[in-house]
Amino acid sequence: MENENNGQAPVTGEELNHLLKVRLEKLNELRERGADPFLITKYDVTAHSSDIKEDYAHFEGKDVSVAGRLMSKRIMGKASFCNVQDLKGSIQCYVARDSIGEEPYGDFKKMDIGDIVGIAGKVFTTKTGEISIHAERVTLLVKSLQILPEKYHGLTNTDLRYRQRYVDLIMSPQTRETFIKRSRIIKEIRDHLDRQGFIEVETPMLVSNAGGANARPFDTHYNALDEDVKLRISLELYLKRLIVGGLERVYEIGRVFRNEGVDTRHNPEFTLMELYQAYTDYYGMMDLVENMFRDVAKKVLGTARITYDGVEIDLESPFKRMTMIDALKEFGGIDFSVVKTDEEAKALAKEHHVEFEARHKKGDILSLLFEELVESHLVQPTFILDHPVEISPLTKRKPDNPELTERFELFITCREMANAYSELNDPIDQRVRFEAQEALKAAGDEEANSMDEDFINALMVGMPPTGGIGIGIDRYVMLLTDSYAIRDVLLFPTMKTLG
């Protein structure tokens, strides 16, 4: 049954049960002969597939040993061809009875697609010009007891792709490449920040007060202390404590957890990067994030002009900068600078069919109008500056307009990619804003911040002027890998439990 997945139609349920039974019988036969592959503990790999192909001049005629998954097999009497897939790709192997011996060749013929094998032999080129390995030894390292999806149809069930990512990684080179790129992106972010003098730190995930963002936290209970705790929704408040302590440039890349819905842009646990730099402001953060986005793209993709969903995104040119009020005027046709009262703002929202709640104030309405009328226009990199104070409880006010704050969001492909502030360091103002958030929470807003007395105390000790920024790593990876859904860049996205 060695060809069950080599281009034939998908098997039926009855055929599948038969194939699984055959594989178990093969394993039992191996064990009876004292050749149980699961007793093998190691295999010496000297090269990977792409290493051999990319440097054939070095490897030609030399002995190599590769290991990977058997993805195809073509039996031709006394000689056969197979393809072995490893971390870096796949390579053809020529297996001949006269080279490996009659009994080992018989064992090879019984191997199944999906088995993990080690092949040792010499590198050569076939008559058709394909770089291959002429096998001298074939070792069965692991017997696969499950049937892989038929290769021409692949793992077409999207839900199953996410639930069985291990199979998706085997069958889809694109999936493997996405996650290899994800690792490189995070490495390049770290390297970039390290060159700027930042230090990487770690802060608590289990917290008594989940502050730093407007989000509903997950609640749990710490048995040892008999205390209710929450999973963090942000990294902000602990990192700012470190700025108070004199660590002038800090960052953390870590998981945060928000008790919210799942869609193409949101997963309840995701990776967030936050950094804080003393003695700078949100303009300094704009320069930092623009340079970082450009630098990382060049390092990972070789260019800062990338393609996302068929559209060229220009990370090379200077990013556009405009205020939220100016953006609403340009794209929504609304001059919000003349709006003076909450009632006028709500009348505008009604006029433009934008839903709001009774508790919303003028600044909330500005944000809602922006989301509805502007965000869909922000395809190329654009910094949106000067958010209303109502939606920015941890941000410094603008000295010339205290209704607005020194905050920006970076939008690319109509999505928020970064959020940054000139950080509020006035403990008196911060207390007032926390109290306003507490009032919202008491009125039923489950996403409002809570008072954090220790953080207030840290600000009273004194935090220097500071710029801070948060970047959703998953969305950033989506951008640089041309991925539509956040689940495509999470190895194991949140899924509803079956059964």
KAVENJO-V620559 format. One record per residue. RES is the residue in one letter. PHI is phi in whole degrees, -180 to 180 (999 if undefined). NEAR is the number of other ideal C-beta (glycine too) atoms within 12 Angstrom. D_CENTER is the distance of its C-alpha to the mean C-alpha in whole Angstrom. Layout:
BEGIN
RES&PHI&NEAR&D_CENTER  RES&PHI&NEAR&D_CENTER
END
This chain:
BEGIN
M&999&26&39  E&-67&29&37  N&-105&22&36  E&-66&29&35  N&-117&35&31  N&-94&24&33  G&92&15&33  Q&-87&20&35  A&-66&12&34  P&-55&22&32  V&-77&22&34  T&-81&13&36  G&-62&11&35  E&-67&10&39  E&-65&19&38  L&-62&21&35  N&-59&14&36  H&-66&17&39  L&-64&31&36  L&-64&24&35  K&-63&17&38  V&-62&24&39  R&-65&30&36  L&-65&19&37  E&-63&19&41  K&-64&29&40  L&-64&27&38  N&-62&16&41  E&-63&20&43  L&-62&27&41  R&-67&16&42  E&-64&11&46  R&-87&16&46  G&76&9&44  A&-120&22&41  D&-65&19&39  P&-66&29&35  F&-73&17&34  L&-88&15&36  I&-75&19&35  T&-106&10&33  K&-157&11&32  Y&-150&23&32  D&-82&17&32  V&-95&25&30  T&-105&21&31  A&-160&35&29  H&-109&25&26  S&-55&34&27  S&-69&24&25  D&-58&23&27  I&-66&39&30  K&-70&28&30  E&-80&16&29  D&-131&17&32  Y&-60&24&34  A&-58&13&37  H&-78&15&36  F&-89&29&36  E&-55&19&39  G&79&17&41  K&-94&21&39  D&-78&22&39  V&-137&38&35  S&-134&33&33  V&-119&47&30  A&-142&35&28  G&175&34&26  R&-95&40&26  L&-73&46&29  M&-106&37&28  S&-159&32&31  K&-154&33&35  R&-128&23&38  I&-87&23&41  M&-134&15&44  G&70&12&47  K&-85&18&47  A&-145&22&44  S&-145&33&41  F&-119&29&37  C&-146&39&34  N&-118&31&30  V&-112&46&28  Q&-105&35&24  D&-121&35&23  L&-56&24&20  K&-100&23&20  G&150&26&22  S&-143&31&25  I&-144&45&29  Q&-79&35&32  C&-127&48&35  Y&-102&37&39  V&-119&42&40  A&-119&28&44  R&-58&23&46  D&-69&16&49  S&-91&26&46  I&-109&30&44  G&105&18&47  E&-66&14&49  E&-67&14&47  P&-59&27&44  Y&-67&26&44  G&-62&19&45  D&-65&28&42  F&-61&38&39  K&-62&30&41  K&-86&28&40  M&-68&41&36  D&-110&40&34  I&-60&36&31  G&104&37&28  D&-62&40&30  I&-99&32&28  V&-129&43&31  G&-115&35&32  I&-128&50&34  A&-114&30&36  G&175&34&39  K&-103&26&39  V&-81&36&37  F&-151&27&39  T&-118&22&39  T&-73&17&40  K&-61&8&43  T&-87&10&40  G&89&11&39  E&-92&20&36  I&-67&33&35  S&-144&35&35  I&-117&49&36  H&-86&31&39  A&-68&38&39  E&-113&26&42  R&-146&30&40  V&-124&42&37  T&-120&33&36  L&-79&35&35  L&-95&33&32  V&-147&28&30  K&-90&34&32  S&-77&32&29  L&-103&23&31  Q&-125&21&29  I&-91&32&29  L&-73&37&26  P&-59&27&25  E&-63&26&28  K&-67&31&26  Y&-82&16&27  H&-97&16&26  G&68&22&23  L&-89&28&21  T&-81&17&21  N&-76&16&21  T&-60&21&17  D&-60&16&18  L&-68&18&19  R&-58&30&16  Y&-75&28&13  R&-73&21&16  Q&-117&24&17  R&-58&27&14  Y&-61&23&16  V&-74&25&19  D&-58&32&16  L&-65&25&15  I&-68&32&19  M&-88&31&20  S&-120&25&17  P&-59&22&17  Q&-65&20&15  T&-63&30&12  R&-59&27&13  E&-64&26&13  T&-58&33&9  F&-79&28&8  I&-68&24&11  K&-65&31&10  R&-57&33&6  S&-61&22&9  R&-67&23&11  I&-60&38&10  I&-65&31&9  K&-62&19&13  E&-69&29&14  I&-60&41&13  R&-60&25&15  D&-61&19&18  H&-62&30&18  L&-69&33&19  D&-61&18&21  R&-67&17&23  Q&-88&26&24  G&89&17&25  F&-82&32&22  I&-115&22&22  E&-89&26&19  V&-131&25&20  E&-130&17&19  T&-126&29&20  P&-65&23&21  M&-94&25&19  L&-93&25&22  V&-135&32&24  S&-81&26&27  N&-133&31&26  A&-88&38&23  G&-110&39&23  G&101&42&21  A&-160&32&20  N&-93&29&21  A&-160&31&20  R&-88&24&21  P&-85&35&21  F&-87&26&21  D&-105&19&24  T&-147&19&25  H&-129&15&29  Y&-96&17&29  N&-63&10&32  A&-61&8&33  L&-102&10&34  D&52&8&35  E&-131&15&32  D&-77&18&30  V&-133&23&26  K&-128&30&23  L&-83&30&19  R&-62&37&18  I&-106&38&17  S&-157&42&17  L&-108&41&17  E&-64&44&20  L&-68&43&23  Y&-73&35&23  L&-66&45&22  K&-66&43&25  R&-59&31&27  L&-72&33&26  I&-64&38&27  V&-57&29&31  G&-74&19&31  G&102&17&31  L&-84&27&28  E&-71&25&28  R&-138&31&24  V&-132&36&21  Y&-150&39&18  E&-143&39&15  I&-116&35&12  G&-160&28&11  R&-76&29&11  V&-127&39&13  F&-136&32&14  R&-131&30&16  N&-82&24&18  E&-135&23&18  G&-75&15&17  V&-112&21&15  D&-149&14&14  T&-66&22&12  R&-114&27&11  H&-130&26&11  N&-136&34&10  P&-62&27&13  E&-120&29&11  F&-150&37&8  T&-101&31&7  L&-119&38&10  M&-115&43&11  E&-126&47&15  L&-136&47&18  Y&-138&48&22  Q&-131&38&25  A&-73&30&28  Y&69&18&31  T&-142&28&29  D&-133&33&28  Y&-71&39&25  Y&-70&24&27  G&-62&29&26  M&-68&38&22  M&-62&34&22  D&-61&24&24  L&-63&38&21  V&-71&40&18  E&-64&34&20  N&-63&24&20  M&-67&38&17  F&-59&40&15  R&-67&30&18  D&-66&25&18  V&-65&37&15  A&-60&35&15  K&-65&21&18  K&-69&24&18  V&-87&32&15  L&-108&28&16  G&83&13&20  T&-157&19&20  A&-103&28&19  R&-109&19&21  I&-113&32&18  T&-117&19&18  Y&-131&30&16  D&52&20&17  G&82&11&21  V&-112&16&21  E&-76&19&21  I&-109&34&19  D&-97&25&21  L&-93&34&20  E&-82&21&23  S&-73&16&25  P&-56&18&26  F&-71&33&23  K&-69&25&26  R&-129&24&27  M&-154&27&28  T&-75&30&29  M&-62&44&28  I&-67&32&32  D&-66&25&32  A&-64&36&29  L&-66&39&31  K&-70&22&34  E&-71&22&33  F&-99&26&31  G&-110&28&32  G&70&16&36  I&-118&31&36  D&-93&17&38  F&-75&35&36  S&-66&20&38  V&-91&14&41  V&-78&27&40  K&-109&13&42  T&-128&15&42  D&-61&24&39  E&-66&17&42  E&-63&21&41  A&-64&33&38  K&-68&26&38  A&-65&19&40  L&-63&32&38  A&-61&34&35  K&-63&16&38  E&-61&18&39  H&-102&24&35  H&59&12&35  V&-102&27&32  E&-74&16&32  F&-149&28&32  E&-109&17&33  A&-59&15&37  R&-74&19&35  H&-67&27&33  K&-106&28&35  K&-56&31&35  G&-65&35&32  D&-62&30&30  I&-67&39&32  L&-56&46&31  S&-64&38&27  L&-66&34&27  L&-64&39&29  F&-61&41&27  E&-60&32&24  E&-79&24&26  L&-108&29&28  V&-115&35&26  E&-53&28&22  S&-67&16&23  H&-94&23&24  L&-94&32&22  V&-83&23&20  Q&-78&26&21  P&-54&39&20  T&-141&37&22  F&-88&38&22  I&-102&42&24  L&-106&37&26  D&67&41&28  H&-80&40&27  P&-66&37&30  V&-66&32&31  E&-61&33&30  I&-106&38&27  S&-135&42&26  P&-71&44&28  L&-119&44&26  T&-117&41&27  K&-66&33&30  R&-73&31&33  K&-76&26&34  P&-57&13&38  D&-91&9&39  N&-157&20&38  P&-66&19&37  E&-77&28&35  L&-115&34&32  T&-125&38&30  E&-85&36&28  R&-137&43&25  F&-138&45&23  E&-122&43&20  L&-96&39&18  F&-112&35&18  I&-142&38&16  T&53&35&17  C&67&25&18  R&-122&33&15  E&-69&32&15  M&-108&41&13  A&-156&39&15  N&-139&39&17  A&-144&45&20  Y&-136&44&24  S&-84&39&27  E&-71&47&27  L&-66&38&30  N&-123&34&32  D&-90&22&35  P&-65&24&35  I&-71&14&38  D&-63&24&36  Q&-63&34&33  R&-62&23&35  V&-60&19&36  R&-72&34&33  F&-62&31&32  E&-63&22&35  A&-65&27&34  Q&-66&32&31  E&-62&22&33  A&-65&20&35  L&-64&27&32  K&-62&25&31  A&-64&15&35  A&-86&16&35  G&111&13&32  D&-83&25&29  E&-72&23&27  E&-99&25&24  A&-71&30&26  N&-71&37&26  S&-112&36&29  M&-61&27&31  D&-125&32&30  E&-65&20&34  D&-68&22&32  F&-67&37&30  I&-58&31&33  N&-62&18&35  A&-61&26&33  L&-66&30&33  M&-67&17&37  V&-63&18&37  G&121&19&35  M&-110&36&32  P&-63&25&33  P&-51&25&31  T&-143&41&28  G&-108&38&25  G&-139&49&21  I&-149&48&18  G&-124&41&15  I&-130&40&11  G&-75&36&8  I&-62&38&6  D&-64&39&3  R&-66&40&7  Y&-63&41&7  V&-65&41&5  M&-55&36&7  L&-62&44&10  L&-82&39&10  T&-114&35&10  D&55&24&12  S&-107&31&10  Y&-79&21&12  A&-115&25&10  I&-62&34&7  R&-64&32&8  D&-74&32&8  V&-116&39&4  L&-108&36&5  L&-58&28&8  F&-132&19&10  P&-67&28&10  T&-68&25&13  M&-132&20&16  K&-67&12&19  T&-64&6&22  L&-79&8&24  G&81&3&28
END
